[in-house]
Amino acid sequence: MGRMPDQRRHRRISVRLGARFLLPDGTEHAGELVDMSAGGVAIESAVRPELGANVVIYIDQIGRVEGCVVRQHEAGFAVLISATALKRERIVEALTVAANREQLGGEDLRRHDRVASGEVTQLHLPDGRTIECRILDLSLSGVSLEIHPAPAIGTEVHVGKMKGRVVRLHDHGIGIEFIDMPRTRGSLANQLGERTRH
C-alpha cells in the first residue's frame, strides 16, 4: 500500500514517438518510443543494448533522457530513467502534451508544411526576459528556433506575438507548438515579427 503513491506518480503513458539513442561505445541507433513514465521508457529497436548499459535517448517532443537498460525483449528494451525530481516533472508535462496530440489525430509540428527561414525574432519568457533568436523553420502549427540555453519542455512562451509551448529540444535549440494557430502563413509572419535576416 505504501508503494501506491509512487506507482501513480510514475504512471505509464502509451504514445509512439521517434527516438534515437547513444550507446556507451559512441554509436547512435534509431528506435521508437512505445510507452514512457517519469521513471522509465520502453523503446522498440532492432538494436538491444546490454543489460546495465547506460544510454542517452533523444525522443521527439520530449527531449533528452538518460538511464540504465533494465530489460530486453524481442522488440527492443526498457530503460530506468536517471533524473532529478524537476526533470521528471518536465517529462510528465511533455508526455501529456504528446499523448493529447496523438489522441487528437497526430497533430504535431510536422503535420503542416515547414519552411526554412533564417529570420530573427524575439522570444518572450515567463520570467519577463526577451531573447533575440533565429528562426530555423516554421509552419502554421509551430516554429523551430536557434537558441541557447534552451527553455525547458513545457514552458509557455511568446514568439513575437504568437503564444506557444516548448515541445521539443534539438541540437540547435527548441521546437515550439503554437497554442493558437494563425489562419495563413502571411499572418504568421506578421505575428512572429520577423526582422531582417542576419
VEXLUM-214242 format. One record per atom (N, C-alpha, C): residue in three letters; x, y, z. Coordinates in steps of 0.001 Angstrom, whole numbers, padded with zeros to 6 digits, always signed. Layout:
// VEXLUM-214242
ALAXYZ
...
// end
This chain:
// VEXLUM-214242
MET+000825-001204+000000
MET+000000+000000+000000
MET+000861+001256+000000
GLY+002033+001137+000660
GLY+002922+002280+000703
GLY+003512+002635-000650
ARG+003422+001693-001663
ARG+004022+001954-002950
ARG+003055+002640-003913
MET+001794+002714-003558
MET+000805+003246-004497
MET+001076+004688-004940
PRO+001452+005600-004019
PRO+001735+006960-004488
PRO+002827+006977-005551
ASP+003880+006148-005369
ASP+004960+006101-006338
ASP+004468+005554-007662
GLN+003584+004545-007631
GLN+003051+003980-008854
GLN+002220+005010-009606
ARG+001442+005800-008889
ARG+000638+006816-009554
ARG+001522+007904-010152
ARG+002585+008241-009418
ARG+003472+009287-009892
ARG+004188+008868-011169
HIS+004433+007561-011296
HIS+005140+007060-012471
HIS+004211+006290-013399
ARG+002987+006753-013522
ARG+002030+006093-014424
ARG+002555+006130-015853
ARG+002487+004979-016520
ARG+002980+004891-017895
ARG+001945+005404-018885
ILE+002432+006097-019894
ILE+001584+006620-020953
ILE+002029+005995-022269
SER+001088+005399-022983
SER+001395+004800-024277
SER+001328+005881-025349
VAL+002434+006106-026011
VAL+002494+007099-027089
VAL+003676+006735-027986
ARG+003465+006790-029280
ARG+004531+006429-030217
ARG+005201+007682-030754
LEU+006512+007766-030485
LEU+007310+008906-030925
LEU+008643+008402-031453
GLY+009186+009111-032421
GLY+010501+008758-032933
GLY+011561+008970-031871
ALA+012606+008150-031919
ALA+013685+008266-030940
ALA+015002+007804-031555
ARG+016068+008283-030982
ARG+017393+007762-031322
ARG+018171+007672-030016
PHE+019099+006728-029948
PHE+019803+006549-028689
PHE+021286+006320-028926
LEU+022078+006767-027957
LEU+023533+006645-027993
LEU+023974+005598-026986
LEU+024829+004685-027431
LEU+025362+003638-026559
LEU+026711+004061-025990
PRO+027181+003374-024954
PRO+028458+003748-024338
PRO+029637+003744-025316
ASP+029552+002953-026411
ASP+030651+002923-027377
ASP+030588+004075-028371
GLY+029600+004980-028192
GLY+029508+006150-029043
GLY+028653+005967-030285
THR+028141+004763-030523
THR+027311+004535-031701
THR+025895+005032-031463
GLU+025249+005471-032551
GLU+023895+006005-032478
GLU+022949+005117-033277
HIS+021762+004872-032740
HIS+020805+003970-033373
HIS+019405+004567-033325
ALA+018574+004156-034292
ALA+017195+004632-034358
ALA+016266+003691-033613
GLY+015184+004247-033095
GLY+014186+003438-032406
GLY+012867+004178-032358
GLU+011925+003623-031627
GLU+010618+004263-031467
GLU+010140+004082-030029
LEU+009748+005185-029426
LEU+009166+005132-028082
LEU+007784+004493-028162
VAL+007504+003532-027268
VAL+006176+002908-027258
VAL+005406+003258-025994
ASP+006096+003418-024893
ASP+005450+003960-023694
ASP+006518+004520-022769
MET+006053+005390-021867
MET+007011+006100-021024
MET+006325+006607-019779
SER+007099+006718-018718
SER+006646+007362-017496
SER+007773+008265-017024
ALA+007578+008929-015904
ALA+008646+009757-015363
ALA+009814+008913-014886
GLY+009585+007606-014714
GLY+010640+006750-014192
GLY+011257+005798-015191
GLY+010601+005583-016335
GLY+011137+004615-017281
GLY+010609+004814-018679
VAL+011275+004167-019638
VAL+010898+004291-021038
VAL+011100+002957-021745
ALA+010167+002620-022646
ALA+010277+001403-023446
ALA+010496+001797-024897
ILE+011541+001236-025502
ILE+011926+001568-026870
ILE+011871+000319-027745
GLU+011273+000462-028918
GLU+011327-000596-029915
GLU+012500-000311-030841
SER+013368-001306-031030
SER+014536-001122-031876
SER+015128-002470-032242
ALA+015744-002539-033420
ALA+016431-003765-033821
ALA+017690-003969-032994
VAL+018212-002879-032431
VAL+019405-002947-031576
VAL+018964-002977-030118
ARG+019443-003968-029381
ARG+019087-004088-027961
ARG+020363-003991-027125
PRO+020568-002873-026429
PRO+021767-002708-025598
PRO+021831-003764-024495
GLU+023028-003993-024007
GLU+023223-004960-022931
GLU+022553-004478-021648
LEU+022119-005427-020832
LEU+021562-005082-019525
LEU+022609-004344-018712
GLY+022204-003266-018076
GLY+023125-002473-017276
GLY+023817-001365-018033
ALA+023677-001351-019361
ALA+024332-000316-020156
ALA+023671+001045-019914
ASN+024487+002080-019832
ASN+023970+003437-019706
ASN+023750+004012-021098
VAL+022546+004478-021366
VAL+022220+005002-022684
VAL+021653+006417-022563
VAL+021841+007188-023627
VAL+021258+008521-023742
VAL+020259+008466-024882
ILE+019021+008868-024619
ILE+017948+008763-025611
ILE+017420+010157-025926
TYR+017268+010435-027218
TYR+016664+011684-027686
TYR+015305+011332-028281
ILE+014246+011807-027661
ILE+012889+011452-028052
ILE+012182+012674-028631
ASP+011565+012506-029809
ASP+010817+013592-030427
ASP+009793+014148-029445
GLN+009734+015470-029316
GLN+008775+016199-028476
GLN+009062+016075-026972
ILE+009961+015186-026584
ILE+010284+015010-025164
ILE+011643+015610-024846
GLY+012626+015287-025694
GLY+013974+015770-025454
GLY+014913+014660-025017
ARG+015911+015035-024255
ARG+016984+014120-023870
ARG+016700+013486-022514
VAL+016817+012164-022457
VAL+016761+011457-021179
VAL+017899+010439-021169
GLU+018288+010021-019999
GLU+019321+009009-019904
GLU+019020+008070-018759
GLY+019608+006889-018839
GLY+019363+005906-017799
GLY+020049+004585-018087
CYS+019612+003578-017371
CYS+020237+002257-017414
CYS+019267+001232-018001
VAL+019767+000394-018906
VAL+018936-000648-019501
VAL+018632-001707-018442
VAL+017343-001942-018189
VAL+016946-002881-017142
VAL+016213-004102-017685
ARG+015848-004037-018978
ARG+015111-005176-019540
ARG+015279-005200-021052
GLN+015353-006420-021600
GLN+015360-006622-023044
GLN+014153-007470-023422
HIS+013627-007235-024631
HIS+012552-008090-025130
HIS+012714-008202-026637
GLU+011878-008988-027268
GLU+012052-009266-028690
GLU+012022-008003-029543
ALA+011202-007036-029141
ALA+011037-005840-029965
ALA+011985-004699-029584
GLY+012676-004818-028442
GLY+013537-003719-028031
GLY+014019-003838-026604
PHE+013888-002747-025845
PHE+014436-002739-024489
PHE+013745-001678-023641
ALA+013977-001745-022329
ALA+013418-000785-021382
ALA+014546-000155-020574
VAL+014362+001122-020241
VAL+015387+001881-019531
VAL+014795+002502-018274
LEU+015521+002398-017176
LEU+015174+003089-015942
LEU+015808+004466-016016
ILE+014983+005507-016010
ILE+015471+006865-016205
ILE+016174+007386-014953
SER+017308+008038-015169
SER+018025+008721-014101
SER+017772+010217-014262
ALA+017052+010812-013318
ALA+016692+012226-013456
ALA+016342+012817-012104
THR+016465+014136-012009
THR+016055+014850-010811
THR+014524+014920-010763
ALA+013992+015298-009624
ALA+012538+015430-009481
ALA+011991+016463-010465
LEU+012733+017559-010674
LEU+012295+018597-011603
LEU+012259+018062-013027
LYS+013295+017304-013395
LYS+013337+016721-014740
LYS+012172+015753-014932
ARG+011839+014985-013902
ARG+010717+014045-014014
ARG+009398+014798-014223
GLU+009231+015919-013548
GLU+008023+016736-013735
GLU+007930+017219-015177
ARG+009061+017625-015738
ARG+009075+018099-017117
ARG+008761+016968-018093
ILE+009234+015768-017774
ILE+008932+014610-018618
ILE+007432+014361-018640
VAL+006805+014411-017469
VAL+005365+014186-017384
VAL+004610+015240-018188
GLU+005025+016504-018085
GLU+004373+017572-018833
GLU+004481+017326-020337
ALA+005688+016988-020784
ALA+005898+016765-022212
ALA+005137+015534-022698
LEU+005086+014497-021874
LEU+004337+013281-022225
LEU+002856+013575-022372
THR+002338+014383-021470
THR+000919+014732-021522
THR+000588+015471-022810
VAL+001450+016410-023181
VAL+001253+017155-024429
VAL+001284+016207-025616
ALA+002279+015310-025652
ALA+002427+014386-026775
ALA+001253+013423-026868
ALA+000800+012911-025720
ALA-000310+011964-025714
ALA-001604+012633-026159
ASN-001842+013852-025698
ASN-003044+014579-026108
ASN-003031+014839-027603
ARG-001873+015169-028136
ARG-001757+015422-029566
ARG-002061+014157-030355
GLU-001550+013028-029891
GLU-001776+011761-030591
GLU-003258+011395-030567
GLN-003930+011620-029451
GLN-005350+011306-029337
GLN-006195+012197-030244
LEU-005658+013394-030557
LEU-006393+014313-031422
LEU-006077+014095-032896
GLY-005406+012981-033178
GLY-005171+012630-034573
GLY-003760+012875-035062
GLY-002812+012898-034137
GLY-001427+013034-034553
GLY-001006+014444-034916
GLU-001748+015426-034455
GLU-001384+016816-034760
GLU-000043+017136-034120
ASP+000950+017452-034935
ASP+002238+017833-034382
ASP+002916+018840-035290
LEU+004136+019200-034943
LEU+004822+020249-035682
LEU+005057+019879-037138
ARG+005068+018572-037446
ARG+005370+018163-038803
ARG+004128+017994-039658
ARG+002944+018151-039095
ARG+001712+017936-039854
ARG+001554+018978-040953
HIS+001984+020201-040719
HIS+001901+021254-041711
HIS+003257+021416-042392
ASP+003242+021855-043633
ASP+004477+022052-044373
ASP+005366+023035-043641
ARG+006646+022669-043510
ARG+007596+023530-042824
ARG+008461+024242-043851
VAL+008759+025503-043582
VAL+009529+026331-044494
VAL+010769+026834-043761
ALA+011944+026641-044373
ALA+013179+027148-043782
ALA+013136+028667-043755
SER+013751+029262-042726
SER+013700+030710-042595
SER+015100+031286-042460
GLY+015484+031660-041269
GLY+016748+032352-041049
GLY+016522+033763-040550
GLU+015236+034148-040491
GLU+014894+035469-039956
GLU+015110+035500-038443
VAL+015143+036704-037912
VAL+015362+036897-036475
VAL+014057+037358-035829
THR+013755+036798-034668
THR+012562+037189-033936
THR+012905+037306-032458
GLN+011912+037576-031642
GLN+012134+037698-030200
GLN+011310+036659-029453
LEU+011961+035992-028516
LEU+011297+035011-027659
LEU+011084+035639-026297
HIS+009825+035659-025848
HIS+009483+036240-024552
HIS+009226+035107-023562
LEU+009992+035075-022485
LEU+009913+034012-021482
LEU+009002+034412-020324
PRO+008499+033413-019570
PRO+007581+033706-018456
PRO+008181+034604-017384
ASP+009525+034580-017227
ASP+010150+035399-016183
ASP+010371+036850-016619
GLY+009869+037201-017832
GLY+009976+038573-018291
GLY+011145+038846-019219
ARG+012048+037879-019368
ARG+013189+038076-020259
ARG+012758+038004-021718
THR+013432+038763-022554
THR+013220+038727-024000
THR+014552+038390-024659
ILE+014560+037340-025484
ILE+015790+036876-026118
ILE+015630+036939-027633
GLU+016584+037557-028294
GLU+016582+037583-029755
GLU+017132+036253-030256
CYS+016441+035628-031192
CYS+016877+034326-031682
CYS+016514+034173-033159
ARG+017101+033161-033771
ARG+016906+032941-035198
ARG+015864+031851-035439
ILE+014990+032075-036409
ILE+014009+031073-036818
ILE+014676+030116-037791
LEU+014690+028828-037452
LEU+015271+027828-038343
LEU+014264+027400-039405
ASP+013050+027083-038965
ASP+011963+026799-039893
ASP+010644+026989-039164
LEU+009570+027102-039943
LEU+008269+027352-039333
LEU+007158+026769-040193
SER+006030+026530-039545
SER+004815+026089-040221
SER+003650+026784-039530
LEU+002438+026498-039975
LEU+001270+027112-039349
LEU+001035+026582-037943
SER+001665+025454-037595
SER+001428+024887-036269
SER+002588+025069-035306
GLY+003759+025476-035812
GLY+004878+025617-034891
GLY+006105+026223-035546
VAL+007147+026414-034729
VAL+008372+027040-035204
VAL+009564+026412-034494
SER+010674+026304-035210
SER+011922+025820-034631
SER+012873+026998-034503
LEU+013431+027181-033307
LEU+014286+028331-033034
LEU+015697+027904-032650
GLU+016666+028698-033087
GLU+018038+028524-032637
GLU+018232+029388-031404
ILE+018440+028725-030257
ILE+018559+029475-029001
ILE+019331+028658-027977
HIS+020208+029327-027219
HIS+020976+028686-026144
HIS+021139+029701-025013
PRO+020907+029268-023771
PRO+020396+027958-023364
PRO+018912+027821-023706
ALA+018460+026598-023846
ALA+017083+026354-024273
ALA+016138+026303-023083
PRO+014961+026931-023188
PRO+013942+026786-022135
PRO+013498+025329-022032
ALA+012985+024942-020896
ALA+012578+023559-020664
ALA+011323+023204-021458
ILE+011201+021923-021792
ILE+009985+021429-022435
ILE+008787+021721-021523
GLY+007708+022197-022116
GLY+006516+022541-021361
GLY+006404+024024-021042
THR+007506+024785-021225
THR+007487+026218-020942
THR+006582+026947-021937
GLU+005675+027772-021451
GLU+004840+028585-022327
GLU+005565+029894-022622
VAL+005648+030227-023901
VAL+006418+031390-024337
VAL+005618+032170-025374
HIS+006137+033325-025738
HIS+005618+034094-026869
HIS+006748+034269-027869
VAL+006484+033927-029115
VAL+007424+034180-030202
VAL+006836+035336-030989
GLY+007437+036520-030846
GLY+006766+037702-031364
GLY+005457+037848-030607
LYS+004340+037841-031349
LYS+003026+037929-030711
LYS+002341+036572-030608
MET+002992+035513-031104
MET+002392+034181-031094
MET+002662+033464-029777
LYS+001600+032947-029156
LYS+001752+032188-027920
LYS+001979+030722-028265
GLY+002925+030105-027566
GLY+003216+028703-027839
GLY+003798+028001-026636
ARG+004134+026736-026846
ARG+004692+025903-025781
ARG+005886+025130-026336
VAL+006971+025059-025558
VAL+008148+024291-025967
VAL+007809+022802-025890
VAL+007892+022100-027034
VAL+007540+020680-027070
VAL+008708+019798-027485
ARG+009831+020410-027884
ARG+010942+019602-028370
ARG+012249+020350-028174
LEU+013295+019603-027818
LEU+014652+020138-027772
LEU+015453+019486-028890
HIS+016303+020251-029556
HIS+017177+019671-030574
HIS+018567+020275-030429
ASP+019483+019865-031298
ASP+020883+020253-031138
ASP+021104+021760-031189
HIS+020225+022490-031877
HIS+020433+023929-032041
HIS+019497+024785-031200
GLY+018515+024177-030559
GLY+017586+024979-029770
GLY+016310+024246-029430
ILE+015162+024804-029859
ILE+013868+024275-029422
ILE+012850+024234-030558
GLY+011853+023376-030385
GLY+010680+023355-031232
GLY+009485+023829-030418
ILE+008709+024732-030988
ILE+007562+025315-030279
ILE+006288+025000-031046
GLU+005265+024578-030324
GLU+003947+024377-030910
GLU+003083+025573-030543
PHE+002450+026188-031553
PHE+001588+027329-031284
PHE+000311+026878-030583
ILE-000121+027659-029614
ILE-001359+027359-028898
ILE-002562+027818-029722
ASP-002438+028944-030395
ASP-003480+029432-031303
ASP-002857+029565-032687
MET-003201+028644-033594
MET-002593+028654-034910
MET-003133+029797-035769
PRO-002261+030464-036533
PRO-002711+031530-037434
PRO-003450+030931-038623
ARG-004238+031751-039307
ARG-005020+031264-040440
ARG-004168+031085-041695
THR-003202+031973-041903
THR-002381+031919-043104
THR-000919+032137-042741
ARG-000029+031749-043671
ARG+001397+031942-043415
ARG+001757+033422-043370
GLY+001016+034236-044152
GLY+001267+035677-044125
GLY+000983+036272-042763
SER-000145+035868-042173
SER-000473+036379-040845
SER+000506+035842-039813
LEU+001028+034616-040047
LEU+002020+034053-039132
LEU+003270+034919-039129
ALA+003765+035296-040311
ALA+004971+036120-040395
ALA+004778+037442-039656
ASN+003600+038024-039786
ASN+003316+039293-039097
ASN+003310+039093-037583
GLN+002712+038001-037139
GLN+002621+037742-035702
GLN+003991+037440-035095
LEU+004844+036794-035856
LEU+006186+036472-035344
LEU+007078+037708-035305
GLY+006702+038724-036072
GLY+007507+039942-036067
GLY+008888+039713-036611
GLU+008976+038919-037710
GLU+010269+038600-038306
GLU+011016+039876-038683
ARG+012293+039836-038416
ARG+013125+041004-038709
ARG+014168+040638-039760
THR+015012+041574-040067
THR+015964+041381-041153
THR+016857+040184-040916
ARG+017083+039392-041994
ARG+017953+038235-041914
ARG+019395+038700-041639
HIS+020063+038009-040729
HIS+021471+038360-040418
HIS+022399+037598-041332
// end
